[in-house]
Amino acid sequence: MRNFQHGFTLVELVVTMVVGGIIAAVAMPRFAAKDTFDTRGFYDRATATVRYAQKLAIAQRREVFVCVYAPPAPAIGDISVSYASGCATPITDVSGVALKVSAPSGIALSPTTNFSFLGGLGETAAEVTITLTSSVAGDPVRSIKIENGTGYVHNG
């Protein structure tokens, strides 16, 4: 009778460790450099905030203002939503959080602007483009575009 041993050979173990090491060497820098994830996350939150402002104007049938504060670098900009021009008092959402999104360091907004979604249909008086420029190497310039007339908010 033959006695079979169960387990891995030394070659199989070494190959598994080498493959695991290669995967770790490629994947770890991607997860360690989270700046690109932060900039994309801010872009998504900013777009959602502007879309929410339009939906709020339609639902409440009243004018809703969006204010983009884009100070010169090193100051941090933000996008906020209010019922009053200038956005001194941001609107709070259903959970009580102010509709204001602050840019992480390394993100520059442009231009500083205020615009409004008109009540009823949520349209705007003019086309608006908000540009987000990142100082992170390899991170693309992103923009949020708000269409004239319809108020449609989309990636620019």
CNS distance restraints for C-alpha pairs under 8 A (distance, minus, plus):
assign (resid   8 and name CA) (resid  12 and name CA) 6.17 0.50 0.50
assign (resid   8 and name CA) (resid  13 and name CA) 6.64 0.50 0.50
assign (resid   9 and name CA) (resid  13 and name CA) 6.45 0.50 0.50
assign (resid  10 and name CA) (resid  14 and name CA) 6.20 0.50 0.50
assign (resid  11 and name CA) (resid  15 and name CA) 6.13 0.50 0.50
assign (resid  12 and name CA) (resid  16 and name CA) 6.15 0.50 0.50
assign (resid  13 and name CA) (resid  17 and name CA) 6.22 0.50 0.50
assign (resid  14 and name CA) (resid  18 and name CA) 6.18 0.50 0.50
assign (resid  15 and name CA) (resid  19 and name CA) 6.17 0.50 0.50
assign (resid  16 and name CA) (resid  20 and name CA) 6.07 0.50 0.50
assign (resid  17 and name CA) (resid  21 and name CA) 6.05 0.50 0.50
assign (resid  18 and name CA) (resid  22 and name CA) 6.26 0.50 0.50
assign (resid  19 and name CA) (resid  23 and name CA) 6.27 0.50 0.50
assign (resid  20 and name CA) (resid  24 and name CA) 6.12 0.50 0.50
assign (resid  21 and name CA) (resid  25 and name CA) 6.07 0.50 0.50
assign (resid  22 and name CA) (resid  26 and name CA) 6.32 0.50 0.50
assign (resid  23 and name CA) (resid  27 and name CA) 5.96 0.50 0.50
assign (resid  24 and name CA) (resid  28 and name CA) 5.60 0.50 0.50
assign (resid  25 and name CA) (resid  29 and name CA) 7.30 0.50 0.50
assign (resid  26 and name CA) (resid  30 and name CA) 7.37 0.50 0.50
assign (resid  27 and name CA) (resid  31 and name CA) 6.62 0.50 0.50
assign (resid  28 and name CA) (resid  32 and name CA) 5.96 0.50 0.50
assign (resid  29 and name CA) (resid  33 and name CA) 6.01 0.50 0.50
assign (resid  30 and name CA) (resid  34 and name CA) 7.36 0.50 0.50
assign (resid  34 and name CA) (resid  38 and name CA) 6.30 0.50 0.50
assign (resid  35 and name CA) (resid  39 and name CA) 6.29 0.50 0.50
assign (resid  35 and name CA) (resid 136 and name CA) 6.84 0.50 0.50
assign (resid  36 and name CA) (resid  40 and name CA) 6.20 0.50 0.50
assign (resid  36 and name CA) (resid 136 and name CA) 6.84 0.50 0.50
assign (resid  36 and name CA) (resid 139 and name CA) 6.39 0.50 0.50
assign (resid  37 and name CA) (resid  41 and name CA) 5.98 0.50 0.50
assign (resid  38 and name CA) (resid  42 and name CA) 6.15 0.50 0.50
assign (resid  38 and name CA) (resid 104 and name CA) 7.21 0.50 0.50
assign (resid  39 and name CA) (resid  43 and name CA) 6.21 0.50 0.50
assign (resid  39 and name CA) (resid 104 and name CA) 7.17 0.50 0.50
assign (resid  39 and name CA) (resid 107 and name CA) 7.00 0.50 0.50
assign (resid  39 and name CA) (resid 134 and name CA) 7.11 0.50 0.50
assign (resid  40 and name CA) (resid  44 and name CA) 6.23 0.50 0.50
assign (resid  41 and name CA) (resid  45 and name CA) 6.18 0.50 0.50
assign (resid  42 and name CA) (resid  46 and name CA) 5.95 0.50 0.50
assign (resid  42 and name CA) (resid 101 and name CA) 7.71 0.50 0.50
assign (resid  42 and name CA) (resid 103 and name CA) 6.46 0.50 0.50
assign (resid  42 and name CA) (resid 104 and name CA) 7.30 0.50 0.50
assign (resid  43 and name CA) (resid  47 and name CA) 6.15 0.50 0.50
assign (resid  43 and name CA) (resid 132 and name CA) 7.52 0.50 0.50
assign (resid  43 and name CA) (resid 142 and name CA) 7.55 0.50 0.50
assign (resid  44 and name CA) (resid  48 and name CA) 6.15 0.50 0.50
assign (resid  45 and name CA) (resid  49 and name CA) 6.09 0.50 0.50
assign (resid  45 and name CA) (resid 101 and name CA) 7.07 0.50 0.50
assign (resid  46 and name CA) (resid  50 and name CA) 6.36 0.50 0.50
assign (resid  46 and name CA) (resid  79 and name CA) 6.83 0.50 0.50
assign (resid  46 and name CA) (resid 101 and name CA) 6.29 0.50 0.50
assign (resid  47 and name CA) (resid  51 and name CA) 6.22 0.50 0.50
assign (resid  47 and name CA) (resid 144 and name CA) 6.46 0.50 0.50
assign (resid  47 and name CA) (resid 153 and name CA) 7.51 0.50 0.50
assign (resid  47 and name CA) (resid 154 and name CA) 7.53 0.50 0.50
assign (resid  47 and name CA) (resid 155 and name CA) 7.95 0.50 0.50
assign (resid  48 and name CA) (resid  52 and name CA) 6.01 0.50 0.50
assign (resid  49 and name CA) (resid  53 and name CA) 6.28 0.50 0.50
assign (resid  49 and name CA) (resid  80 and name CA) 7.86 0.50 0.50
assign (resid  49 and name CA) (resid  81 and name CA) 7.74 0.50 0.50
assign (resid  49 and name CA) (resid  99 and name CA) 6.73 0.50 0.50
assign (resid  49 and name CA) (resid 100 and name CA) 7.70 0.50 0.50
assign (resid  49 and name CA) (resid 101 and name CA) 7.62 0.50 0.50
assign (resid  50 and name CA) (resid  54 and name CA) 6.55 0.50 0.50
assign (resid  50 and name CA) (resid  66 and name CA) 7.04 0.50 0.50
assign (resid  50 and name CA) (resid  81 and name CA) 7.75 0.50 0.50
assign (resid  50 and name CA) (resid 153 and name CA) 7.23 0.50 0.50
assign (resid  51 and name CA) (resid  55 and name CA) 6.33 0.50 0.50
assign (resid  51 and name CA) (resid 153 and name CA) 6.02 0.50 0.50
assign (resid  52 and name CA) (resid  56 and name CA) 5.99 0.50 0.50
assign (resid  53 and name CA) (resid  57 and name CA) 6.26 0.50 0.50
assign (resid  53 and name CA) (resid  64 and name CA) 6.38 0.50 0.50
assign (resid  53 and name CA) (resid  65 and name CA) 7.56 0.50 0.50
assign (resid  53 and name CA) (resid  66 and name CA) 7.21 0.50 0.50
assign (resid  53 and name CA) (resid  81 and name CA) 6.47 0.50 0.50
assign (resid  53 and name CA) (resid 117 and name CA) 7.38 0.50 0.50
assign (resid  54 and name CA) (resid  58 and name CA) 6.39 0.50 0.50
assign (resid  54 and name CA) (resid  64 and name CA) 7.37 0.50 0.50
assign (resid  54 and name CA) (resid 117 and name CA) 5.79 0.50 0.50
assign (resid  54 and name CA) (resid 122 and name CA) 5.37 0.50 0.50
assign (resid  54 and name CA) (resid 123 and name CA) 7.87 0.50 0.50
assign (resid  54 and name CA) (resid 151 and name CA) 7.12 0.50 0.50
assign (resid  55 and name CA) (resid  59 and name CA) 6.04 0.50 0.50
assign (resid  55 and name CA) (resid 122 and name CA) 7.01 0.50 0.50
assign (resid  56 and name CA) (resid  60 and name CA) 5.91 0.50 0.50
assign (resid  56 and name CA) (resid  61 and name CA) 7.91 0.50 0.50
assign (resid  56 and name CA) (resid  64 and name CA) 7.32 0.50 0.50
assign (resid  57 and name CA) (resid  61 and name CA) 5.43 0.50 0.50
assign (resid  57 and name CA) (resid  62 and name CA) 5.26 0.50 0.50
assign (resid  57 and name CA) (resid  63 and name CA) 5.70 0.50 0.50
assign (resid  57 and name CA) (resid  64 and name CA) 5.47 0.50 0.50
assign (resid  57 and name CA) (resid 117 and name CA) 6.13 0.50 0.50
assign (resid  57 and name CA) (resid 118 and name CA) 6.38 0.50 0.50
assign (resid  57 and name CA) (resid 119 and name CA) 4.81 0.50 0.50
assign (resid  57 and name CA) (resid 120 and name CA) 6.69 0.50 0.50
assign (resid  57 and name CA) (resid 121 and name CA) 7.73 0.50 0.50
assign (resid  57 and name CA) (resid 122 and name CA) 5.58 0.50 0.50
assign (resid  58 and name CA) (resid  62 and name CA) 7.21 0.50 0.50
assign (resid  58 and name CA) (resid 118 and name CA) 7.85 0.50 0.50
assign (resid  58 and name CA) (resid 119 and name CA) 5.42 0.50 0.50
assign (resid  58 and name CA) (resid 120 and name CA) 4.74 0.50 0.50
assign (resid  58 and name CA) (resid 121 and name CA) 5.51 0.50 0.50
assign (resid  58 and name CA) (resid 122 and name CA) 5.12 0.50 0.50
assign (resid  59 and name CA) (resid 120 and name CA) 7.35 0.50 0.50
assign (resid  60 and name CA) (resid 119 and name CA) 7.04 0.50 0.50
assign (resid  60 and name CA) (resid 120 and name CA) 7.62 0.50 0.50
assign (resid  61 and name CA) (resid 118 and name CA) 7.78 0.50 0.50
assign (resid  61 and name CA) (resid 119 and name CA) 4.04 0.50 0.50
assign (resid  61 and name CA) (resid 120 and name CA) 4.46 0.50 0.50
assign (resid  61 and name CA) (resid 121 and name CA) 7.85 0.50 0.50
assign (resid  62 and name CA) (resid 118 and name CA) 6.39 0.50 0.50
assign (resid  62 and name CA) (resid 119 and name CA) 3.93 0.50 0.50
assign (resid  62 and name CA) (resid 120 and name CA) 6.84 0.50 0.50
assign (resid  63 and name CA) (resid  83 and name CA) 6.62 0.50 0.50
assign (resid  63 and name CA) (resid 116 and name CA) 6.43 0.50 0.50
assign (resid  63 and name CA) (resid 117 and name CA) 5.69 0.50 0.50
assign (resid  63 and name CA) (resid 118 and name CA) 4.54 0.50 0.50
assign (resid  63 and name CA) (resid 119 and name CA) 4.81 0.50 0.50
assign (resid  64 and name CA) (resid  81 and name CA) 7.06 0.50 0.50
assign (resid  64 and name CA) (resid  82 and name CA) 5.99 0.50 0.50
assign (resid  64 and name CA) (resid  83 and name CA) 4.94 0.50 0.50
assign (resid  64 and name CA) (resid  84 and name CA) 7.32 0.50 0.50
assign (resid  64 and name CA) (resid 116 and name CA) 5.42 0.50 0.50
assign (resid  64 and name CA) (resid 117 and name CA) 5.31 0.50 0.50
assign (resid  64 and name CA) (resid 118 and name CA) 6.67 0.50 0.50
assign (resid  64 and name CA) (resid 119 and name CA) 7.40 0.50 0.50
assign (resid  65 and name CA) (resid  81 and name CA) 5.65 0.50 0.50
assign (resid  65 and name CA) (resid  82 and name CA) 5.21 0.50 0.50
assign (resid  65 and name CA) (resid  83 and name CA) 5.80 0.50 0.50
assign (resid  65 and name CA) (resid  84 and name CA) 6.36 0.50 0.50
assign (resid  65 and name CA) (resid  85 and name CA) 5.93 0.50 0.50
assign (resid  65 and name CA) (resid  86 and name CA) 7.80 0.50 0.50
assign (resid  65 and name CA) (resid  87 and name CA) 6.95 0.50 0.50
assign (resid  65 and name CA) (resid 114 and name CA) 6.87 0.50 0.50
assign (resid  65 and name CA) (resid 115 and name CA) 5.72 0.50 0.50
assign (resid  65 and name CA) (resid 116 and name CA) 4.15 0.50 0.50
assign (resid  65 and name CA) (resid 117 and name CA) 6.39 0.50 0.50
assign (resid  66 and name CA) (resid  79 and name CA) 7.02 0.50 0.50
assign (resid  66 and name CA) (resid  80 and name CA) 5.78 0.50 0.50
assign (resid  66 and name CA) (resid  81 and name CA) 4.62 0.50 0.50
assign (resid  66 and name CA) (resid  82 and name CA) 6.55 0.50 0.50
assign (resid  66 and name CA) (resid  87 and name CA) 7.22 0.50 0.50
assign (resid  66 and name CA) (resid 114 and name CA) 5.72 0.50 0.50
assign (resid  66 and name CA) (resid 115 and name CA) 5.51 0.50 0.50
assign (resid  66 and name CA) (resid 116 and name CA) 5.89 0.50 0.50
assign (resid  66 and name CA) (resid 117 and name CA) 7.97 0.50 0.50
assign (resid  67 and name CA) (resid  79 and name CA) 5.67 0.50 0.50
assign (resid  67 and name CA) (resid  80 and name CA) 5.32 0.50 0.50
assign (resid  67 and name CA) (resid  81 and name CA) 6.36 0.50 0.50
assign (resid  67 and name CA) (resid  82 and name CA) 8.00 0.50 0.50
assign (resid  67 and name CA) (resid  85 and name CA) 7.95 0.50 0.50
assign (resid  67 and name CA) (resid  86 and name CA) 6.50 0.50 0.50
assign (resid  67 and name CA) (resid  87 and name CA) 6.11 0.50 0.50
assign (resid  67 and name CA) (resid 112 and name CA) 7.70 0.50 0.50
assign (resid  67 and name CA) (resid 113 and name CA) 5.98 0.50 0.50
assign (resid  67 and name CA) (resid 114 and name CA) 4.41 0.50 0.50
assign (resid  67 and name CA) (resid 115 and name CA) 6.66 0.50 0.50
assign (resid  68 and name CA) (resid  77 and name CA) 7.53 0.50 0.50
assign (resid  68 and name CA) (resid  78 and name CA) 6.02 0.50 0.50
assign (resid  68 and name CA) (resid  79 and name CA) 4.61 0.50 0.50
assign (resid  68 and name CA) (resid  80 and name CA) 6.71 0.50 0.50
assign (resid  68 and name CA) (resid 109 and name CA) 7.70 0.50 0.50
assign (resid  68 and name CA) (resid 110 and name CA) 7.79 0.50 0.50
assign (resid  68 and name CA) (resid 111 and name CA) 7.26 0.50 0.50
assign (resid  68 and name CA) (resid 112 and name CA) 5.19 0.50 0.50
assign (resid  68 and name CA) (resid 113 and name CA) 5.20 0.50 0.50
assign (resid  68 and name CA) (resid 114 and name CA) 6.19 0.50 0.50
assign (resid  68 and name CA) (resid 130 and name CA) 7.96 0.50 0.50
assign (resid  69 and name CA) (resid  77 and name CA) 5.15 0.50 0.50
assign (resid  69 and name CA) (resid  78 and name CA) 5.30 0.50 0.50
assign (resid  69 and name CA) (resid  79 and name CA) 6.30 0.50 0.50
assign (resid  69 and name CA) (resid 109 and name CA) 7.47 0.50 0.50
assign (resid  69 and name CA) (resid 111 and name CA) 7.79 0.50 0.50
assign (resid  69 and name CA) (resid 112 and name CA) 4.94 0.50 0.50
assign (resid  69 and name CA) (resid 113 and name CA) 6.90 0.50 0.50
assign (resid  70 and name CA) (resid  76 and name CA) 7.49 0.50 0.50
assign (resid  70 and name CA) (resid  77 and name CA) 4.77 0.50 0.50
assign (resid  70 and name CA) (resid  78 and name CA) 6.92 0.50 0.50
assign (resid  70 and name CA) (resid 108 and name CA) 6.89 0.50 0.50
assign (resid  70 and name CA) (resid 109 and name CA) 5.00 0.50 0.50
assign (resid  70 and name CA) (resid 110 and name CA) 5.55 0.50 0.50
assign (resid  70 and name CA) (resid 111 and name CA) 6.13 0.50 0.50
assign (resid  70 and name CA) (resid 112 and name CA) 4.79 0.50 0.50
assign (resid  71 and name CA) (resid  75 and name CA) 5.89 0.50 0.50
assign (resid  71 and name CA) (resid  76 and name CA) 6.74 0.50 0.50
assign (resid  71 and name CA) (resid  77 and name CA) 5.88 0.50 0.50
assign (resid  71 and name CA) (resid 109 and name CA) 7.89 0.50 0.50
assign (resid  71 and name CA) (resid 112 and name CA) 7.49 0.50 0.50
assign (resid  72 and name CA) (resid 108 and name CA) 8.00 0.50 0.50
assign (resid  73 and name CA) (resid 108 and name CA) 7.09 0.50 0.50
assign (resid  74 and name CA) (resid 105 and name CA) 8.00 0.50 0.50
assign (resid  76 and name CA) (resid 102 and name CA) 7.06 0.50 0.50
assign (resid  76 and name CA) (resid 103 and name CA) 6.02 0.50 0.50
assign (resid  76 and name CA) (resid 104 and name CA) 7.09 0.50 0.50
assign (resid  76 and name CA) (resid 105 and name CA) 6.61 0.50 0.50
assign (resid  76 and name CA) (resid 107 and name CA) 7.78 0.50 0.50
assign (resid  76 and name CA) (resid 108 and name CA) 7.56 0.50 0.50
assign (resid  77 and name CA) (resid 102 and name CA) 6.04 0.50 0.50
assign (resid  77 and name CA) (resid 103 and name CA) 5.58 0.50 0.50
assign (resid  77 and name CA) (resid 108 and name CA) 6.99 0.50 0.50
assign (resid  77 and name CA) (resid 109 and name CA) 6.38 0.50 0.50
assign (resid  78 and name CA) (resid 100 and name CA) 6.82 0.50 0.50
assign (resid  78 and name CA) (resid 101 and name CA) 5.45 0.50 0.50
assign (resid  78 and name CA) (resid 102 and name CA) 4.19 0.50 0.50
assign (resid  78 and name CA) (resid 103 and name CA) 5.58 0.50 0.50
assign (resid  78 and name CA) (resid 109 and name CA) 7.79 0.50 0.50
assign (resid  79 and name CA) (resid 100 and name CA) 5.62 0.50 0.50
assign (resid  79 and name CA) (resid 101 and name CA) 5.28 0.50 0.50
assign (resid  79 and name CA) (resid 102 and name CA) 6.56 0.50 0.50
assign (resid  80 and name CA) (resid  87 and name CA) 6.60 0.50 0.50
assign (resid  80 and name CA) (resid  90 and name CA) 6.21 0.50 0.50
assign (resid  80 and name CA) (resid  99 and name CA) 5.68 0.50 0.50
assign (resid  80 and name CA) (resid 100 and name CA) 4.07 0.50 0.50
assign (resid  80 and name CA) (resid 101 and name CA) 6.33 0.50 0.50
assign (resid  81 and name CA) (resid  87 and name CA) 6.23 0.50 0.50
assign (resid  81 and name CA) (resid  90 and name CA) 5.33 0.50 0.50
assign (resid  81 and name CA) (resid  91 and name CA) 5.94 0.50 0.50
assign (resid  81 and name CA) (resid  99 and name CA) 5.58 0.50 0.50
assign (resid  81 and name CA) (resid 100 and name CA) 6.47 0.50 0.50
assign (resid  82 and name CA) (resid  86 and name CA) 7.90 0.50 0.50
assign (resid  82 and name CA) (resid  87 and name CA) 4.86 0.50 0.50
assign (resid  82 and name CA) (resid  88 and name CA) 7.45 0.50 0.50
assign (resid  82 and name CA) (resid  89 and name CA) 6.15 0.50 0.50
assign (resid  82 and name CA) (resid  90 and name CA) 4.56 0.50 0.50
assign (resid  82 and name CA) (resid  91 and name CA) 5.02 0.50 0.50
assign (resid  82 and name CA) (resid  99 and name CA) 7.94 0.50 0.50
assign (resid  83 and name CA) (resid  87 and name CA) 7.22 0.50 0.50
assign (resid  83 and name CA) (resid  89 and name CA) 7.97 0.50 0.50
assign (resid  83 and name CA) (resid  90 and name CA) 7.63 0.50 0.50
assign (resid  83 and name CA) (resid  91 and name CA) 7.01 0.50 0.50
assign (resid  84 and name CA) (resid  88 and name CA) 7.37 0.50 0.50
assign (resid  84 and name CA) (resid  89 and name CA) 7.60 0.50 0.50
assign (resid  85 and name CA) (resid 114 and name CA) 7.28 0.50 0.50
assign (resid  86 and name CA) (resid 114 and name CA) 6.93 0.50 0.50
assign (resid  90 and name CA) (resid  98 and name CA) 5.79 0.50 0.50
assign (resid  90 and name CA) (resid  99 and name CA) 5.94 0.50 0.50
assign (resid  90 and name CA) (resid 100 and name CA) 6.75 0.50 0.50
assign (resid  91 and name CA) (resid  98 and name CA) 5.67 0.50 0.50
assign (resid  91 and name CA) (resid  99 and name CA) 5.64 0.50 0.50
assign (resid  92 and name CA) (resid  96 and name CA) 5.14 0.50 0.50
assign (resid  92 and name CA) (resid  97 and name CA) 5.06 0.50 0.50
assign (resid  92 and name CA) (resid  98 and name CA) 4.11 0.50 0.50
assign (resid  92 and name CA) (resid  99 and name CA) 5.57 0.50 0.50
assign (resid  93 and name CA) (resid  97 and name CA) 5.55 0.50 0.50
assign (resid  93 and name CA) (resid  98 and name CA) 6.34 0.50 0.50
assign (resid  93 and name CA) (resid  99 and name CA) 6.46 0.50 0.50
assign (resid 103 and name CA) (resid 107 and name CA) 6.05 0.50 0.50
assign (resid 103 and name CA) (resid 108 and name CA) 7.64 0.50 0.50
assign (resid 103 and name CA) (resid 109 and name CA) 8.00 0.50 0.50
assign (resid 106 and name CA) (resid 134 and name CA) 5.65 0.50 0.50
assign (resid 106 and name CA) (resid 135 and name CA) 5.10 0.50 0.50
assign (resid 106 and name CA) (resid 136 and name CA) 6.83 0.50 0.50
assign (resid 107 and name CA) (resid 132 and name CA) 6.44 0.50 0.50
assign (resid 107 and name CA) (resid 133 and name CA) 5.64 0.50 0.50
assign (resid 107 and name CA) (resid 134 and name CA) 4.59 0.50 0.50
assign (resid 107 and name CA) (resid 135 and name CA) 6.47 0.50 0.50
assign (resid 108 and name CA) (resid 132 and name CA) 5.70 0.50 0.50
assign (resid 108 and name CA) (resid 133 and name CA) 5.09 0.50 0.50
assign (resid 108 and name CA) (resid 134 and name CA) 6.36 0.50 0.50
assign (resid 109 and name CA) (resid 130 and name CA) 7.02 0.50 0.50
assign (resid 109 and name CA) (resid 131 and name CA) 5.71 0.50 0.50
assign (resid 109 and name CA) (resid 132 and name CA) 4.80 0.50 0.50
assign (resid 109 and name CA) (resid 133 and name CA) 6.47 0.50 0.50
assign (resid 110 and name CA) (resid 130 and name CA) 5.95 0.50 0.50
assign (resid 110 and name CA) (resid 131 and name CA) 5.24 0.50 0.50
assign (resid 110 and name CA) (resid 132 and name CA) 6.71 0.50 0.50
assign (resid 111 and name CA) (resid 130 and name CA) 6.55 0.50 0.50
assign (resid 111 and name CA) (resid 131 and name CA) 7.20 0.50 0.50
assign (resid 115 and name CA) (resid 124 and name CA) 7.51 0.50 0.50
assign (resid 115 and name CA) (resid 128 and name CA) 7.92 0.50 0.50
assign (resid 116 and name CA) (resid 124 and name CA) 6.13 0.50 0.50
assign (resid 116 and name CA) (resid 125 and name CA) 7.74 0.50 0.50
assign (resid 117 and name CA) (resid 122 and name CA) 4.96 0.50 0.50
assign (resid 117 and name CA) (resid 123 and name CA) 5.37 0.50 0.50
assign (resid 117 and name CA) (resid 124 and name CA) 5.03 0.50 0.50
assign (resid 117 and name CA) (resid 125 and name CA) 7.97 0.50 0.50
assign (resid 117 and name CA) (resid 151 and name CA) 6.87 0.50 0.50
assign (resid 118 and name CA) (resid 122 and name CA) 5.02 0.50 0.50
assign (resid 118 and name CA) (resid 123 and name CA) 5.50 0.50 0.50
assign (resid 118 and name CA) (resid 124 and name CA) 6.19 0.50 0.50
assign (resid 119 and name CA) (resid 123 and name CA) 7.71 0.50 0.50
assign (resid 121 and name CA) (resid 150 and name CA) 7.55 0.50 0.50
assign (resid 122 and name CA) (resid 150 and name CA) 6.94 0.50 0.50
assign (resid 122 and name CA) (resid 151 and name CA) 5.83 0.50 0.50
assign (resid 123 and name CA) (resid 148 and name CA) 7.01 0.50 0.50
assign (resid 123 and name CA) (resid 149 and name CA) 4.94 0.50 0.50
assign (resid 123 and name CA) (resid 150 and name CA) 4.55 0.50 0.50
assign (resid 123 and name CA) (resid 151 and name CA) 4.14 0.50 0.50
assign (resid 123 and name CA) (resid 152 and name CA) 7.68 0.50 0.50
assign (resid 124 and name CA) (resid 146 and name CA) 7.88 0.50 0.50
assign (resid 124 and name CA) (resid 147 and name CA) 7.36 0.50 0.50
assign (resid 124 and name CA) (resid 148 and name CA) 5.55 0.50 0.50
assign (resid 124 and name CA) (resid 149 and name CA) 5.35 0.50 0.50
assign (resid 124 and name CA) (resid 150 and name CA) 6.71 0.50 0.50
assign (resid 124 and name CA) (resid 151 and name CA) 5.17 0.50 0.50
assign (resid 125 and name CA) (resid 148 and name CA) 6.14 0.50 0.50
assign (resid 125 and name CA) (resid 149 and name CA) 6.25 0.50 0.50
assign (resid 126 and name CA) (resid 147 and name CA) 7.44 0.50 0.50
assign (resid 126 and name CA) (resid 148 and name CA) 4.75 0.50 0.50
assign (resid 126 and name CA) (resid 149 and name CA) 7.05 0.50 0.50
assign (resid 127 and name CA) (resid 145 and name CA) 7.56 0.50 0.50
assign (resid 127 and name CA) (resid 146 and name CA) 5.74 0.50 0.50
assign (resid 127 and name CA) (resid 147 and name CA) 4.93 0.50 0.50
assign (resid 127 and name CA) (resid 148 and name CA) 4.20 0.50 0.50
assign (resid 127 and name CA) (resid 149 and name CA) 7.83 0.50 0.50
assign (resid 128 and name CA) (resid 145 and name CA) 5.90 0.50 0.50
assign (resid 128 and name CA) (resid 146 and name CA) 5.10 0.50 0.50
assign (resid 128 and name CA) (resid 147 and name CA) 6.78 0.50 0.50
assign (resid 128 and name CA) (resid 148 and name CA) 7.50 0.50 0.50
assign (resid 129 and name CA) (resid 143 and name CA) 6.54 0.50 0.50
assign (resid 129 and name CA) (resid 144 and name CA) 5.64 0.50 0.50
assign (resid 129 and name CA) (resid 145 and name CA) 4.45 0.50 0.50
assign (resid 129 and name CA) (resid 146 and name CA) 6.23 0.50 0.50
assign (resid 129 and name CA) (resid 156 and name CA) 7.35 0.50 0.50
assign (resid 130 and name CA) (resid 143 and name CA) 5.43 0.50 0.50
assign (resid 130 and name CA) (resid 144 and name CA) 5.08 0.50 0.50
assign (resid 130 and name CA) (resid 145 and name CA) 6.43 0.50 0.50
assign (resid 131 and name CA) (resid 141 and name CA) 7.22 0.50 0.50
assign (resid 131 and name CA) (resid 142 and name CA) 5.95 0.50 0.50
assign (resid 131 and name CA) (resid 143 and name CA) 4.29 0.50 0.50
assign (resid 131 and name CA) (resid 144 and name CA) 6.51 0.50 0.50
assign (resid 132 and name CA) (resid 141 and name CA) 5.96 0.50 0.50
assign (resid 132 and name CA) (resid 142 and name CA) 5.16 0.50 0.50
assign (resid 132 and name CA) (resid 143 and name CA) 5.76 0.50 0.50
assign (resid 133 and name CA) (resid 140 and name CA) 7.45 0.50 0.50
assign (resid 133 and name CA) (resid 141 and name CA) 4.88 0.50 0.50
assign (resid 133 and name CA) (resid 142 and name CA) 6.59 0.50 0.50
assign (resid 134 and name CA) (resid 139 and name CA) 6.27 0.50 0.50
assign (resid 134 and name CA) (resid 140 and name CA) 7.12 0.50 0.50
assign (resid 134 and name CA) (resid 141 and name CA) 6.53 0.50 0.50
assign (resid 135 and name CA) (resid 139 and name CA) 7.55 0.50 0.50
assign (resid 142 and name CA) (resid 155 and name CA) 7.70 0.50 0.50
assign (resid 142 and name CA) (resid 156 and name CA) 7.08 0.50 0.50
assign (resid 143 and name CA) (resid 155 and name CA) 6.02 0.50 0.50
assign (resid 143 and name CA) (resid 156 and name CA) 4.78 0.50 0.50
assign (resid 144 and name CA) (resid 153 and name CA) 6.99 0.50 0.50
assign (resid 144 and name CA) (resid 154 and name CA) 5.91 0.50 0.50
assign (resid 144 and name CA) (resid 155 and name CA) 4.92 0.50 0.50
assign (resid 144 and name CA) (resid 156 and name CA) 5.07 0.50 0.50
assign (resid 145 and name CA) (resid 152 and name CA) 7.97 0.50 0.50
assign (resid 145 and name CA) (resid 153 and name CA) 5.76 0.50 0.50
assign (resid 145 and name CA) (resid 154 and name CA) 5.44 0.50 0.50
assign (resid 145 and name CA) (resid 155 and name CA) 5.95 0.50 0.50
assign (resid 145 and name CA) (resid 156 and name CA) 4.94 0.50 0.50
assign (resid 146 and name CA) (resid 151 and name CA) 5.59 0.50 0.50
assign (resid 146 and name CA) (resid 152 and name CA) 5.50 0.50 0.50
assign (resid 146 and name CA) (resid 153 and name CA) 4.57 0.50 0.50
assign (resid 146 and name CA) (resid 154 and name CA) 6.63 0.50 0.50
assign (resid 147 and name CA) (resid 151 and name CA) 5.01 0.50 0.50
assign (resid 147 and name CA) (resid 152 and name CA) 5.18 0.50 0.50
assign (resid 147 and name CA) (resid 153 and name CA) 6.64 0.50 0.50
assign (resid 148 and name CA) (resid 152 and name CA) 7.90 0.50 0.50
